[in-house]
Amino acid sequence: MKVVLLGTAGYHPNNRRHTSCVMLPELGVVFDAGTSFFRVTPLLQTRTLDICLTHAHLDHVAGLTFLLDVMFQHRLDHVRVHGEPEKLESIATHLFAESIFPVPPPFEMIPLDRVIETEGEGKITHFAVKHPGGAIGYRLDLPDRSMAYVTDTTAHAGAAYLEKIRGVDLLIHECNFPDGWEEQAELTGHSCVTPVAEAARAAEVGRLVLTHFNPLEERDDPVGLATARAIFPKTELGEDEMEIEF
């Protein structure tokens, strides 16, 4: 199964990275719809598209406005946007207000009140994570593998959501800051590198890929990979358009 990191920055794009979006082309599933969402089209393999939103901050939903182009270039029978009811209402009211976006794409908004079923007998469940304004994470379970996507939260080894991701083969987790920015991480609802690695170790996941980096950092290593690997050796840095087999 292939996962593609379409965008790996937080807050706003920079010359190296677009904002958050992760795609599983074989399933027609996308997690978040940041500014990198325009990269979805050439990867589409299905006639349906399920977009699972963690929350409604603009760096995670701005790409929904690109759906007109995606649907023009690829025949899709159904496009469903899944999210918490109040977040979907905010997106409909504000992002797609007539004065801002007068011709909304033809997609269906689905409040998250049940397990999402995917191709290949997959199931997507969601769980709350701590973030200003509220956010959720996702876990995908297939018959022979599993992954979790957690972004926009302040990680620590005792976080409640760790039980929801325990034992997944692949964890894609935000890491906005290197160590030393703990106060800013707590204030903004983001994570430093050591707590993310400790969380991965505590949850006994198979592999950790870091994403949602501070857009002011354009270095090859924006958070300190060696620090993470000293705690959880199977850690990698995400890059835009990186393909992951799991």
C-alpha positions in Angstrom: 0.0 0.0 0.0 1.4 3.4 -1.0 1.0 6.7 1.0 2.0 9.9 -0.6 2.9 13.0 1.4 1.6 15.8 -0.9 2.4 18.6 1.6 4.5 18.7 4.7 4.5 22.3 6.0 2.3 23.9 8.6 0.6 27.3 8.6 1.7 28.4 5.1 3.6 27.1 2.1 7.3 28.0 1.5 9.7 27.5 -1.4 10.2 23.9 -0.4 6.9 22.7 1.1 3.1 23.1 0.7 0.7 22.6 3.6 -0.8 19.4 4.9 -2.2 16.7 2.6 -1.6 12.9 2.7 -3.0 10.6 0.0 -3.6 6.9 -0.4 -4.2 6.6 -4.1 -5.3 3.0 -4.1 -8.0 3.7 -1.7 -9.1 7.1 -2.9 -8.5 8.6 0.5 -6.9 11.9 1.4 -6.2 13.2 4.9 -6.5 17.0 5.0 -6.6 19.4 2.1 -3.9 21.9 2.4 -2.3 24.0 -0.4 -0.7 20.8 -1.8 -4.1 19.4 -2.7 -3.6 20.3 -6.4 -1.2 17.4 -6.5 -4.0 14.9 -6.1 -5.2 14.7 -9.7 -2.4 12.7 -11.3 -2.4 10.2 -8.5 -6.2 9.4 -8.6 -6.9 5.7 -9.3 -10.5 5.5 -8.1 -13.9 7.0 -9.1 -14.5 8.1 -5.5 -12.6 10.4 -3.3 -12.9 10.6 0.5 -11.3 13.6 2.2 -10.9 13.3 5.9 -10.3 16.6 7.7 -8.5 16.9 11.0 -9.9 20.4 11.6 -10.8 23.6 9.7 -7.7 25.7 10.0 -6.8 27.2 6.6 -3.6 25.3 6.1 -5.6 22.1 6.2 -8.7 23.0 4.2 -7.7 25.7 1.6 -7.2 23.0 -1.0 -10.9 22.2 -1.0 -11.3 25.2 -3.3 -9.1 23.4 -5.8 -11.6 20.6 -6.2 -13.2 22.1 -9.4 -9.9 21.5 -11.2 -9.5 18.0 -9.8 -13.0 17.0 -10.8 -12.6 18.6 -14.2 -9.5 16.6 -15.0 -10.6 13.2 -13.5 -14.1 11.6 -13.6 -15.3 11.2 -10.0 -18.6 9.7 -9.2 -18.6 10.9 -5.5 -16.5 13.3 -3.5 -17.1 13.2 0.2 -15.6 15.5 2.8 -15.6 14.0 6.3 -15.1 16.1 9.4 -16.6 17.2 12.7 -20.1 18.9 12.2 -19.1 22.3 13.5 -15.9 22.3 11.3 -17.9 21.4 8.2 -20.4 24.1 8.9 -17.6 26.7 9.3 -16.1 25.6 5.9 -19.5 25.8 4.2 -20.3 29.2 5.7 -17.0 30.9 5.3 -14.6 29.2 2.9 -17.4 28.7 0.4 -19.3 31.9 1.1 -20.7 33.3 -2.2 -18.6 36.5 -1.9 -15.4 34.4 -1.6 -16.1 31.3 -3.7 -19.3 31.7 -5.7 -19.3 28.3 -7.5 -18.7 25.6 -4.9 -17.5 22.2 -6.1 -20.1 19.4 -6.1 -19.0 17.5 -3.0 -20.9 16.0 -0.1 -20.1 16.9 3.5 -20.3 14.0 5.9 -20.3 14.6 9.6 -18.0 12.1 11.5 -20.4 10.0 13.4 -19.4 6.5 12.2 -16.5 4.4 10.9 -15.5 5.3 7.3 -15.2 2.2 5.1 -12.7 2.2 2.3 -11.7 0.0 -0.7 -10.1 -3.3 0.3 -12.1 -3.8 3.5 -10.4 -0.8 5.2 -11.8 1.1 8.1 -11.0 4.6 9.2 -11.6 5.6 12.8 -11.1 9.0 14.4 -10.2 10.3 17.8 -9.8 13.6 19.6 -6.5 15.4 20.0 -5.7 18.5 21.9 -5.4 21.7 19.7 -6.8 25.2 19.9 -10.2 25.1 18.4 -10.2 21.3 18.6 -8.9 18.7 16.2 -9.0 14.9 15.5 -6.6 12.2 14.3 -7.2 9.2 12.1 -6.4 5.5 12.1 -6.7 3.3 9.0 -6.9 -0.4 9.5 -6.7 -2.8 6.6 -6.8 -6.6 6.9 -2.9 -6.8 6.8 -1.6 -3.4 7.8 -2.4 -0.1 9.6 -1.4 3.5 9.8 -2.3 6.6 11.8 -2.3 10.3 10.9 -1.9 12.8 13.7 -1.3 16.5 13.2 -1.8 19.7 15.1 -1.4 18.6 18.6 1.2 18.7 21.4 2.7 15.3 21.8 3.8 13.6 24.9 4.4 10.0 26.0 1.2 10.0 28.2 -1.2 11.5 25.7 -4.6 10.0 25.7 -4.6 9.4 21.9 -1.7 7.0 22.0 -4.1 4.2 22.9 -5.9 4.9 19.6 -2.8 4.5 17.5 -1.1 1.7 19.5 0.8 -0.8 17.3 0.1 0.8 13.9 2.7 -0.1 11.2 3.1 3.5 10.2 2.6 6.7 12.2 2.6 10.1 10.3 2.9 12.7 13.1 3.3 16.4 13.1 6.6 17.9 14.4 6.5 21.6 14.0 9.5 22.5 16.1 12.9 21.2 17.2 13.5 20.9 20.9 13.8 24.2 22.8 10.5 25.5 21.5 8.3 23.8 24.1 6.6 26.9 25.3 5.7 27.9 21.8 4.5 24.4 21.0 2.2 24.4 24.0 0.8 27.8 23.1 0.1 26.9 19.5 -0.9 23.3 19.9 2.1 21.8 18.1 4.9 19.5 18.9 8.7 19.4 19.5 10.8 16.5 18.2 11.6 14.6 21.5 8.0 14.3 22.7 6.9 13.0 19.2 9.6 10.3 19.3 8.7 9.4 22.8 5.0 9.1 21.9 5.9 6.8 19.0 8.0 4.6 21.3 5.2 4.6 23.9 2.6 3.6 21.4 4.8 0.8 20.0 4.4 1.8 16.4 6.4 0.3 13.6 7.6 3.4 11.8 7.4 7.1 12.4 7.4 9.8 9.6 7.5 13.4 10.7 5.5 16.1 8.9 3.9 19.6 9.4 7.2 21.5 9.8 7.5 25.2 10.7 7.4 26.9 7.3 10.1 29.4 8.4 12.5 26.4 8.3 13.6 25.3 4.9 16.7 23.3 5.9 17.1 19.7 5.0 16.6 18.8 8.6 14.2 21.3 10.2 13.7 19.5 13.6 16.7 17.3 14.4 16.3 13.8 13.0 19.2 12.5 15.1 17.4 13.5 18.2 14.3 11.6 17.2 16.3 8.5 16.1 18.1 8.3 19.4 14.7 7.7 21.0 12.9 5.9 18.2 15.3 4.7 15.5 12.7 4.1 12.8 12.1 7.8 12.3 12.1 9.6 8.9 11.6 13.2 7.8 8.7 13.7 5.4 9.2 15.6 2.2 6.7 16.9 -0.3 5.7 14.1 -2.8 7.5 11.5 -0.8 6.1 8.0 -1.4 5.9 5.5 1.5 5.2 1.8 1.2 3.8 0.2 4.3 
